[in-house]
Amino acid sequence: MTMLAVFRSRAQALEYISVLKAGGVPAQAVSTPKEAGVGCGISAKFEDVFFARAKSCLAKKSYSSFSGFMVRRGNVFSYR
């Protein structure tokens, strides 16, 4: 299942994607869906099998613009 880490800052989203990749999580930058309610931005996309590792990577730094994790259910994303 596809997951997103939603950020209000593009710079922090891109930094987090680098941290994910360094931690062995295949991740990519995608447009933040409108369901996130944070305006246009960039989110980190990864598969749910890496969720524990993604949370661990998130805890390593203080991301003030982190909005939450979203999961794809059907054709829509919702906050987890």
C-alpha positions as CSV (number, residue, x, y, z in Angstrom):
1,M,0.0,0.0,0.0
2,T,1.3,3.5,-0.9
3,M,2.0,6.0,1.9
4,L,2.9,9.6,1.9
5,A,4.8,11.7,4.5
6,V,3.2,15.2,4.1
7,F,5.2,18.4,4.6
8,R,4.3,22.1,4.4
9,S,7.9,22.8,3.4
10,R,9.4,21.6,0.1
11,A,12.9,21.8,1.5
12,Q,12.1,19.6,4.5
13,A,10.3,17.1,2.3
14,L,13.3,16.8,0.0
15,E,15.7,16.5,2.9
16,Y,13.5,13.8,4.4
17,I,13.5,11.9,1.1
18,S,17.3,11.9,1.2
19,V,17.2,10.6,4.8
20,L,14.8,7.8,3.8
21,K,17.0,6.8,0.9
22,A,20.1,6.8,3.1
23,G,18.1,4.6,5.6
24,G,17.3,2.0,2.8
25,V,13.7,3.2,2.1
26,P,12.9,3.5,-1.6
27,A,11.2,6.9,-1.7
28,Q,10.4,9.6,-4.2
29,A,9.0,13.1,-4.3
30,V,5.4,13.5,-5.4
31,S,2.8,16.3,-5.4
32,T,0.9,16.5,-2.2
33,P,-2.8,15.5,-2.8
34,K,-5.5,18.0,-2.1
35,E,-6.9,15.7,0.6
36,A,-3.9,16.7,2.7
37,G,-5.3,20.2,3.1
38,V,-1.8,21.9,3.2
39,G,-1.8,23.6,-0.2
40,C,0.5,22.7,-3.0
41,G,3.7,21.0,-1.9
42,I,5.8,17.9,-2.1
43,S,5.4,14.7,-0.2
44,A,7.6,11.7,0.3
45,K,6.1,8.6,-1.3
46,F,7.0,5.1,-0.1
47,E,5.4,1.7,0.5
48,D,3.8,0.7,3.8
49,V,6.2,-2.2,4.4
50,F,8.8,0.6,5.1
51,F,6.5,2.5,7.5
52,A,8.4,1.6,10.7
53,R,11.7,2.6,9.2
54,A,10.2,5.8,7.8
55,K,8.9,6.8,11.3
56,S,12.4,6.1,12.7
57,C,14.0,8.3,10.1
58,L,11.5,11.0,10.9
59,A,12.4,10.9,14.6
60,K,16.1,11.5,13.8
61,K,15.4,15.2,12.9
62,S,13.0,17.9,13.9
63,Y,10.8,18.6,10.9
64,S,8.7,21.6,11.9
65,S,6.6,21.4,8.7
66,F,5.7,17.7,9.0
67,S,1.9,17.4,8.7
68,G,1.4,13.6,9.1
69,F,1.4,10.3,7.2
70,M,-1.3,9.5,4.7
71,V,-2.3,6.1,3.2
72,R,-3.8,5.4,-0.1
73,R,-7.2,3.7,0.0
74,G,-8.6,3.1,-3.4
75,N,-8.2,6.3,-5.4
76,V,-7.9,8.7,-2.4
77,F,-5.4,9.4,0.4
78,S,-6.4,9.9,4.0
79,Y,-4.5,10.6,7.1
80,R,-3.4,7.6,9.1
